[in-house]
Amino acid sequence: MTFADIAYYLFTIFNTLRLVSYLPQIYRIAQDVNGASAISYSTWFLWTAANGSTAVYSFSNLGDITMGLINGFNALCCAVVVALTAFKHRQFHSQIRRGCGN
């Protein structure tokens, strides 16, 4: 096995684990009743863009389907975090407005 093979397998293993690691964050946001205020939009937008651009680069410049798919799925998970956070923010602020109107 070459160094390049080892690097490829490590990349695949750790980035697959990273995909799984998004699930607890998504779950915590989904359960949050305070508008997911601890989530930083700028951080998650940056991670979405970084993963998405790496996916595009991997497909178009490197022809690396595995790297492209893994980064594409990472971008998708980041986008889910952003969308769910936006939903929870909107839901929380809507509840506050209804509570203040009573």
Backbone bond lengths (Angstrom), bond angles and torsions (degrees), N, CA, C in turn:
res aa  C-N    CA-C-N  psi(-1)  N-CA   C-N-CA  omega(-1)  CA-C   N-CA-C  phi
1 M - - - 1.452 - - 1.531 107.56 -
2 T 1.307 115.50 132.46 1.465 120.71 -178.72 1.525 111.02 -87.62
3 F 1.321 115.00 166.70 1.461 120.38 175.76 1.527 110.33 -59.66
4 A 1.324 116.95 -39.05 1.471 120.86 178.35 1.526 111.02 -63.00
5 D 1.323 117.62 -38.21 1.469 120.92 177.05 1.530 110.67 -63.81
6 I 1.319 115.85 -44.91 1.462 120.27 179.59 1.532 110.20 -61.91
7 A 1.323 116.41 -44.75 1.468 120.73 178.84 1.527 110.73 -60.59
8 Y 1.321 116.87 -41.38 1.469 121.23 179.48 1.528 110.40 -62.59
9 Y 1.331 116.36 -47.16 1.466 119.31 -178.77 1.530 111.69 -66.09
10 L 1.322 117.09 -40.13 1.465 119.61 176.97 1.520 111.14 -63.06
11 F 1.330 116.69 -43.18 1.466 120.46 177.15 1.517 110.26 -58.09
12 T 1.320 116.52 -48.17 1.465 120.99 -177.29 1.525 111.17 -64.62
13 I 1.306 117.41 -45.22 1.463 121.15 -178.02 1.528 111.29 -64.35
14 F 1.333 116.84 -52.08 1.460 119.03 -175.24 1.523 112.68 -70.50
15 N 1.307 118.07 -31.85 1.457 118.96 178.01 1.523 111.45 -76.90
16 T 1.310 117.57 -27.81 1.466 119.83 172.69 1.527 109.34 -68.86
17 L 1.336 116.67 -42.53 1.465 119.97 175.46 1.523 110.99 -61.55
18 R 1.325 116.60 -36.41 1.470 119.92 178.27 1.521 110.13 -62.69
19 L 1.329 117.06 -38.09 1.471 119.29 177.00 1.524 110.45 -59.23
20 V 1.321 116.82 -43.82 1.462 121.11 179.82 1.529 110.45 -65.90
21 S 1.329 116.61 -32.31 1.464 120.04 -176.92 1.528 113.19 -68.13
22 Y 1.311 118.25 -15.94 1.464 119.95 176.64 1.531 111.50 -71.48
23 L 1.307 117.17 -26.25 1.463 120.59 -174.77 1.525 113.78 -59.44
24 P 1.337 120.33 -45.11 1.476 118.06 177.31 1.532 112.61 -61.77
25 Q 1.337 117.27 -36.63 1.469 120.16 179.04 1.527 109.99 -65.91
26 I 1.312 116.37 -45.06 1.463 120.87 178.79 1.523 110.19 -62.14
27 Y 1.328 116.98 -42.73 1.460 121.02 178.85 1.531 111.11 -62.00
28 R 1.336 116.29 -45.29 1.475 120.29 -179.26 1.526 111.18 -62.53
29 I 1.322 117.07 -40.61 1.467 119.61 178.07 1.521 109.95 -64.84
30 A 1.318 116.32 -43.54 1.462 120.65 -179.18 1.530 111.51 -60.81
31 Q 1.320 117.64 -34.21 1.462 122.06 -178.74 1.520 113.14 -86.73
32 D 1.317 118.02 -12.90 1.467 122.88 -175.01 1.530 110.85 -66.21
33 V 1.315 116.41 132.85 1.472 120.92 179.19 1.524 111.53 -107.04
34 N 1.323 117.62 3.34 1.459 121.85 -178.63 1.522 113.40 -109.88
35 G 1.311 116.99 24.35 1.460 120.56 175.80 1.518 114.55 78.47
36 A 1.319 117.65 18.98 1.475 122.07 179.26 1.523 111.15 48.38
37 S 1.315 115.32 44.75 1.465 120.98 -174.05 1.525 113.60 -67.70
38 A 1.317 118.34 -17.99 1.465 120.51 -179.54 1.529 113.02 -81.76
39 I 1.311 117.36 -6.42 1.469 121.14 -178.34 1.526 109.44 -86.83
40 S 1.314 115.45 129.01 1.461 121.44 179.96 1.531 109.70 -92.54
41 Y 1.332 116.02 113.26 1.471 119.62 177.64 1.524 111.48 -58.17
42 S 1.338 117.14 -44.77 1.465 119.39 -175.55 1.527 111.15 -62.35
43 T 1.315 118.01 -39.11 1.464 120.85 178.47 1.518 111.07 -65.03
44 W 1.325 116.20 -48.86 1.465 119.42 -176.96 1.521 111.77 -70.98
45 F 1.337 119.90 -32.83 1.468 121.01 173.14 1.518 110.29 -63.46
46 L 1.339 116.51 -42.45 1.465 120.62 179.62 1.525 110.41 -63.30
47 W 1.322 117.73 -43.84 1.465 120.53 178.92 1.528 110.74 -65.39
48 T 1.326 117.06 -37.59 1.462 120.19 176.79 1.525 110.14 -61.90
49 A 1.331 116.14 -48.46 1.464 120.63 -179.11 1.528 111.68 -64.95
50 A 1.326 117.32 -41.19 1.466 120.65 -179.47 1.528 110.84 -64.37
51 N 1.320 116.42 -46.01 1.462 119.56 178.67 1.519 111.69 -67.00
52 G 1.316 116.35 -40.97 1.468 119.78 179.60 1.524 112.01 -64.54
53 S 1.324 116.48 -44.10 1.473 118.95 -179.83 1.526 111.34 -68.89
54 T 1.330 117.36 -33.28 1.464 119.82 175.74 1.524 110.71 -67.16
55 A 1.332 116.52 -37.14 1.472 119.82 176.59 1.523 110.69 -62.52
56 V 1.322 116.32 -47.15 1.467 120.22 179.95 1.531 110.33 -62.51
57 Y 1.322 116.90 -43.97 1.457 121.66 178.92 1.532 110.74 -61.25
58 S 1.334 115.75 -42.88 1.463 120.50 -179.13 1.521 111.70 -61.39
59 F 1.338 115.99 -44.17 1.466 120.01 178.92 1.526 111.70 -68.86
60 S 1.328 115.65 -50.57 1.471 119.41 -169.99 1.525 114.30 -80.36
61 N 1.318 117.98 -39.04 1.470 119.94 -174.81 1.521 113.36 -98.97
62 L 1.315 117.17 -32.37 1.457 119.82 -176.18 1.528 112.89 -103.41
63 G 1.323 116.05 -20.64 1.460 119.84 -175.54 1.524 112.02 65.62
64 D 1.318 116.26 25.36 1.464 122.11 -176.90 1.524 109.28 -97.17
65 I 1.318 115.71 99.74 1.466 121.24 -176.04 1.530 110.90 -67.27
66 T 1.329 117.36 -42.79 1.471 119.99 -178.87 1.520 111.16 -60.83
67 M 1.312 116.39 -49.89 1.468 120.40 -179.82 1.531 110.40 -63.15
68 G 1.306 116.70 -40.27 1.453 120.35 178.91 1.519 112.60 -63.62
69 L 1.336 115.81 -44.26 1.466 119.22 -179.82 1.524 111.71 -66.60
70 I 1.311 116.66 -44.02 1.464 119.49 -179.63 1.523 110.50 -61.06
71 N 1.323 117.18 -46.05 1.462 119.45 179.45 1.522 111.54 -69.73
72 G 1.310 117.52 -32.65 1.456 120.60 175.20 1.521 111.55 -63.47
73 F 1.332 116.52 -43.40 1.460 120.02 177.62 1.528 111.23 -67.79
74 N 1.334 117.27 -36.53 1.467 119.70 174.59 1.523 110.34 -61.69
75 A 1.319 117.31 -42.80 1.468 120.80 177.88 1.527 110.52 -62.12
76 L 1.315 116.38 -41.59 1.464 120.63 178.60 1.527 110.98 -61.89
77 C 1.325 117.14 -44.33 1.468 120.18 178.49 1.521 111.34 -62.97
78 C 1.321 116.85 -40.54 1.469 120.14 177.27 1.530 110.26 -63.16
79 A 1.325 116.70 -41.28 1.459 120.60 179.01 1.528 110.97 -64.65
80 V 1.327 117.36 -35.68 1.469 120.88 175.94 1.524 109.67 -63.05
81 V 1.323 117.74 -42.45 1.468 121.01 177.96 1.527 110.11 -60.45
82 V 1.324 117.38 -45.57 1.468 121.63 179.95 1.525 110.30 -62.51
83 A 1.322 117.03 -48.13 1.474 120.96 -178.16 1.528 111.22 -64.14
84 L 1.313 117.03 -43.89 1.462 120.36 -179.99 1.525 110.87 -65.85
85 T 1.321 116.50 -38.79 1.466 120.29 176.47 1.525 110.53 -62.31
86 A 1.322 117.18 -44.89 1.471 120.66 178.46 1.530 110.52 -60.12
87 F 1.326 116.32 -42.07 1.455 120.50 178.50 1.530 110.88 -62.47
88 K 1.337 116.38 -45.94 1.460 119.99 -179.18 1.534 111.69 -66.63
89 H 1.341 117.67 -37.33 1.472 120.74 175.58 1.524 109.58 -60.67
90 R 1.323 115.71 -48.97 1.469 120.86 -178.59 1.524 110.79 -62.26
91 Q 1.315 116.66 -42.96 1.465 121.47 179.48 1.531 110.74 -62.92
92 F 1.314 116.68 -44.65 1.460 121.66 -179.27 1.522 111.05 -63.19
93 H 1.325 116.56 -47.30 1.466 119.91 -178.38 1.531 111.66 -68.65
94 S 1.299 116.59 -30.59 1.461 120.26 175.27 1.531 110.44 -65.93
95 Q 1.315 116.95 -40.45 1.466 121.06 178.32 1.525 110.74 -66.56
96 I 1.322 116.72 -37.49 1.461 120.37 178.26 1.521 110.00 -64.38
97 R 1.342 116.63 -45.74 1.471 120.41 -179.75 1.524 111.15 -62.25
98 R 1.316 117.43 -40.49 1.467 120.11 177.80 1.510 110.98 -66.27
99 G 1.338 116.52 -37.78 1.472 121.16 179.85 1.521 111.85 -68.21
100 C 1.335 117.08 -35.00 1.463 120.95 -179.55 1.509 111.11 -76.20
101 G 1.316 118.02 -23.84 1.458 121.36 -177.18 1.510 112.60 -81.01
102 N 1.332 118.49 -11.20 1.465 120.99 -177.76 1.496 112.22 -83.19
